[in-house]
Amino acid sequence: MNYLHKLIPFLFGLMLMSLGCDTENLHERNVDPQSVSEMDLNYMFSAAELSIACNGGAGNNRYVNWRSNIGMCAGAIQQITTFGSISENGNYYRHQEDVAASFFVYSYNDQLKNLSEVIKQSGEVGYAEGRYKNTREASRILRAFSYFRLTDFYGAIPYFEANKGIEGNFFPTYDNQSIIYPHLLNELDEAVAGLSISNPDDGFKNADMLYQGDISKWKKFGNSLMLRYAMRVSNVEPGMAASYVSKAVASGVFESNDDNLWVPMTLQWLWANYNGLSRAFNPGDGGNECWLSETLVNFLKGSNPSAVADDDPRLMILSGGIARWNSGGWDPIDTDPLSQLGVPPGYYQSEVEAMLNKPGLIAEETFSRINYLMLDNDDPYMIMNHAEVEFLLAEALERGIGSGINGSAQSHYEAGVRSAMQMYMPYDPSLIVSDAAVDAYLATYPYGGGGVTGAESNLEMIGWQMWASKFFNWWEAWCDWRRMDFPPLIAHTSDVSPVTGGSIPVRLPYPSFEVATNSNFNQGDNNNYTSPVWWDGGSE
Amino acid sequence: MEKFLLISTICIIAFLPLKGQQTVSGKVTEQNENQAVPGVNVLIEGTKLGTVTNADGNYSLEVPVNGTLVFTFVGFRDQRINVGNRTIIDVALEPEIAELNEVVITALSIPRDVKALNYSVSEVSGENFTEARENNLANALTGRVAGVNVTNANGGPASSTRVIIRGNTALQGRNQPLYVVDGVPVLNNDFGQAGMWGGADMGDGMSSINPDDIESISVLKGANAAALYGARAANGVINVITKKGRDRKGIGVEFSSNYVFETVYDQRDYQRQYGQGDYVAADPLDPESPRIAVAPRTQAEAYGWGTNSWGPRLRSVDNAIQFDGVTRPYSDAGDNWNRFFQTGNTLTNTLVFTGGSEKQNFRFSISDLRNNDIIPNTGFNRQNLSFSTNAKFGEKLTLTAKVLYSREEANNRPFVSDSPGNAVLAMHYIPANINVYDYKGDPKKLGAIPPDAPESSLSIWGKSVGEEFQQVRNNWHQNPWWVANQYAIDDIKHRIITSGQLRYDFTDFLYAQGRIGLDWLARRESQLTPQGTGYLLSGSLYDYQKNISEINMDYLIGFIDSFGPISVNAFVGGNWMQRQAEEISIAGEGFNVPFFEALNNTTSRGWGYDQREEGINSLFGQAEIGYNGFLYLTASARNDWFSVLNPDYNSILYPSAGLSFVFSDIINTLPSWLSFGKLRGSWAQVGNVTVQPYQTNLTYELLGYDHDGYPLASFSTAQGTTGLIPNPELQPLLSTEVEFGIDVRFLDNRIGLDVTYYDQKSTDDIMQAQISRTSGFGSTNVNLGEMKNEGFEVLLNGTPFNGPFTWDISLNFARNTNEVVKLTEDVDELVIPQFGQPRNRNVLIKHIVGQPFGAITGRIQRVSADGQPVFFADGRMDATTEFVVIGNGNPDWTGGLNNALSWHNWNLSFLIDFKIGGDIISGTNMRMTAAGLHKQTLIGREGETPLTISGVTQTGTDSEGEPTFAPIEMTLTPAEAQAYWISSQSDNEGIADMYLYDASFAKLRQLTFGYGFPRKLLSKTPFVDLSLSFVGRNLFVLWKNIDNVDPESSYNNFNAQGIDYFSYPSVRSYGFNLKVGF
């Protein structure tokens, strides 16, 4: 006992020295063993590639497509019509905060965040300065693509100061669309020029899930985007449009469906790797109503609704028929092309029942649905296709925009229709359309012959076909329609409180969170669904 | 040295040759009742010789002539009696009433004389927690302590609690106090809260503690009281002291049993005149035809309108079809809450053994709590085990050790807030003509589509047999039976809080002590969204395992002595804290073998891993210098070094100083009715670091998944859409507080008054500021601003009657005013991080300069330049685009009134607590208005009070862009009235202040009524002690200003207070408490 008593003061002395002074150990505690201070930029690039489709890189691949692509655009553009669920916002021109905000939030915080970092760190004073050259140029193309979409939906957006939070810019200022557009077109131009097979690969091939490092396809994609966005300003800046259309064509745009840009999807984790668009419709998952709109079905059924011969070959590709579809499986009721029926856009179900004289109709057993073969969770996600390029070239020739475009407006129109009809095999090999079927369709509705309605101008025919070719890409279909005003959609809504006064929305309002948070927000006058953006003839 | 001599002298005197021995015997009784008191220690003063009274209160002892006997018994005053030459000494023990030289346990478990304290400390004794019980200990503090504001996040039987002491000091973090058990800080982690998109309250740390183990809880309210805890003390300290063993003869056994019933406290008052339905065009082919209310005419309509109560008057049609295709009478179907919510119950049994000798004693307790809650299959079970011991080795070395173990199991924690999985929300929405029994579906699998459902119904529902039987075309609106019976959201938590302390008294004035405390917990959580659930037909299973530990090691070297009139009590010491957390999770979606809900059967799996480590090193010291027992000066200092901040900014010194002056001891001219008076004042600085580990350095990491073999990466702290930008220059928050107080007692201490005023200022607050998403990130940590809290606390207690009938009354109340003084140079408004926005999306909770913490902002109706309200042409209200301040969720006044009455063996006590001021925004009332259930929606319906509006409507803009208006005055048609009500709460044009209510209330929080059997009656039984009482908690809302929901409704315990959105309903509990001592 005695010696213990002597030991204790000594032990206390030891504690005194050891506690409270060991700062070295303390600082080491704040090093996260799960992270690094420099990252292979290709991995961030891959995350951005996944995210341009479905935001899988942010771990929620359904949110944005569901809310904005389906929730607003698919209904507004009259390809999908629903009585309920999230997509009713587009059908009845209603406001829902997430529908308006989702694209804004995810673009800046997912793909643009990662792409900006790749570009920053591979650029001047970045930790990977001078390396990852092709990854960098491809990132610039994807960044431009994402910014184009943002400004197309919202008009003025933070651009020059955006995505610089790390540098301390927390509240970026807004830039007008008329300033952003030329800058982005120039970005595309420089990026395409900068891509080169002679650049060191630096892992680009292995990181590129879109084109597997194929530089020529990347260049074509960059130029095709340049063509799309040059045409988008054609009503307000004809000179800029002409110069970039010529540049794009000279450098080379998409030539066939082989060039189409798809993002592959896999069945790993449903929130990241699945196709989020499919998930939004899947009865086992999102379960959004998926009835085709009357406008779309009528177009696909051709001039004579009671004949099959004049139908669009896509009728029974886009429509899987009238069918019950629940988690138990797809159970067709009627796959006869003649029975296909779309939902009139904008009406309440009771009104539709009266119009069809079918009181108490069961919508699930009455209307055509999106083909379930296109809605597998591992179906790839299409970003851009060859058909669009051909239609844009046909339009450019019709309107005399740019120079150096080979062929005639008709040849490009026909090539566009062919590619549009024959591009669905990646969803399912059975979704094939023969050349003969395309030829027959072109013969039934020859270019210059007034189209399905019989009274269409050539530009209007291009407009209808462009519209039909963008099934699933309702975002772009909506932009095309806003620019071209074709096809001439008939606005209707039975809703008592439309946010647009009854017209089809022409822009998205800003997220109220942004309005409340960013003191540099100055777009109060354009914070609505009704003022057109700059390229649509609006004030900005 | 003097002291040493003194003690030696006493010892020598005590052991002087004894003059002679004599046998003394007698009986010990209670003064008031004349009843025998068994177990009383009878000791010969100055020796260790003694005995204990037997069951009849009798004792017998050999005592030296002229010796002194000391009678001690807990709860009674010690009595010293000179034996003289008496041989029979009967003693009547006087119950102990508050003594002036009380000792309270202060920071670091240092016992200090109340007289010397220069700040306010409130102590609540353990019995307040054991009669009428709360599953979460912190809830039991409600209304007990002035300045302590307790809110139970309404999230079910195992939910967490928000305790705010003297207002919010930090703009972020949880503003929760530090919990300390026997001197060692313990974890009070939050395991998950509901947010705007729903979720469940996964509980916090304070549900682990067994109230039976608590001797007392002292609340160190201000910076001054808590300064010795440095950076962890900014929000005050809740200091829990556990019960110890005591020396006694034999082993004492106590058994208590508490059984209470729980019933839903339904505060709804919805309209029951109109049933399910909606307004449709009278002529469907003519959208312009007048819109009239109709009951569902088809199954599809009934399914579409499942939550709409906009139909015609009940019984105006005989029958109407319902979502399941069955036509039923269109009449009031009766109250559904009684059908769905059950009577819950909680049974708690506790067994305690105590014993020991003077050298060593122990206390051992086991406790078992079983709760079945008001929602079927929801409940909470807890087993506690505690063991503590004190041992003295010789004269100088004392060992104290303790282990608290708890096992907590929560079953089916209820989902609250937004709808997925929220049964309560579904129960609110049911139209008056619907019977919730008709939602049951398959009787063998409640809430599921029955096997005999017709094919046409399956088409309408888009589902198969066995999947969720949904009552409305909304995949996110769950069937309540399905939620209660098919969902499983369970967790089990094992927790060990253990500590050991060695104290060595070098001399009687110098001591040293060392202490190690460990708090370790392992929590396993499993959330099953069953296969067939509307929004996730595939089903999912999410499992995680989380281990957290915190180790604190501290030592002290202390000095206690007096030099003439000067007394000194001082110590220096250090603390080393390390906290580790590790979490591994697996999320599986879809099941290969249908309805076999096991992790290994999931089709798609993702996993997550998280690991954090942090530490604080500290050195501290305190000195109290007293003069003649009436003037005390105390100063302390603590320096903390943090791991989570960068080395340049991570060392902070926290000083404090204060004075206490017992003026009644020296002023002789005081009137006789003033029995005690003390003035106190102090100043202190404490800190707070609301930064997570690794948040100060920019890093990258691989995402937890690849894509098709492609590795994916992003910023470490910024994955997803709300990333956080690290700030390497963060500094800790500094809170400076000045406190003054007076403590006076009158009429021989029958009346006491304690008033405290404080003024607290926080600067350099670390806030996760919400930034524009266009920066690429959602937030950044910044040091910003300044916030002030100012207020006072009053504790008034008195004993109007004392004697056979005793009445103790105690009133406490506090007022706190809070102001955000500054944010950053450029920013005057910031949205509160985390859940600053409720599901309705028409309200944002913000910090605004010049406003109190957490202002509620929302849109209000536009007003024209001349002050006229602006309407749309169809009568709807036109809302401003801007969000303006409409209120705030902080109460102005909080308090409680305790009454304890006793008459012979009967006792009655009740606690009324109240909050006055503060606002609540009711998402529930918004949604119920939209659904047509809120009573205000009667206005404007056919045959009811008409809805008329009067104001102006905008006609356009003038040449300068200013709006032009025309008068509007109209009576709305029923369909227009419906649009008016729906738009009044919508996310883009809602008038938020229509749904803002004064959150003031008073509640009868607790009532106990008991009878203690007289010892005389028990003398023939094995029992020493037996009492039985009726107990009740949360019995009545005495007064409130909000309809349909509880004024305390909140769905989480975060800073965005003042929001109600389909939280768990209030629960009343009442039952019996039995206590037996052997």
Interface residues (C-beta under 8 A of the other chain):
Chain A: M1 L4 H5 I8 P9 L11 F12 M15 L16 S18 L19 G20 C21 D22 T23 N25 L26 H27 R29 N30 V31 D32 P33 Q34 S35 V36 S37 E38 M39 D40 Y43 M44 S46 A47 E49 L50 G56 G57 A58 G59 N60 F83 G84 S85 H95 Q96 E97 F104 V105 Y106 Y108 N109 D110 L112 K113 N114 S116 E117 I157 P158 A162 N163 K164 G165 I166 N169 F170 F171 P172 N206 A207 M209 P264 M265 T266 L267 Q268 W269 L270 W271 A272 N273 Y274 P283 G284 D285 G286 G287 R324 W325 N326 S327 G328 Y347 Y348 Q349 S350 E351 E353 A354 M355 P359 G360 L361 I362 A363 E364 E365 S494 V496 S497 V499 P511 S512 F513 E514 A516 T517 N518 S519 N520 F521 G524 N527
Chain B: V280 A281 D283 P284 L285 P287 R291 R297 T298 Q299 A300 E301 G304 F393 G394 K396 L397 E455 S456 L458 S459 I460 W461 G462 K463 S464 E467 R473 N474 N475 L502 Y504 F506 A512 G514 G532 G534 Y535 L536 L537 S538 M553 D554 Y555 I557 G574 N575 W576 Q578 A587 E589 G590 S604 R605 G606 Y609 Q611 E613 E614 G615 N617 S618 L619 N639 W641 F642 S643 V644 L645 N646 P647 N650 P693 Y694 T696 N697 L698 T699 Y700 E701 L702 L703 Y705 D706 H707 D708 Y710 P711 L712 A713 S714 F715 S716 A718 Q719 G720 T721 T722 G723 I725 A769 Q770 I771 S772 R773 T774 S775 G776 F777 G778 T780 D826 V827 E829 L830 V831 Q837 R841 L844 K846 T857 D874 R876 T881 F883 A975 A979 I982 S983 S986 D987 N988 E989
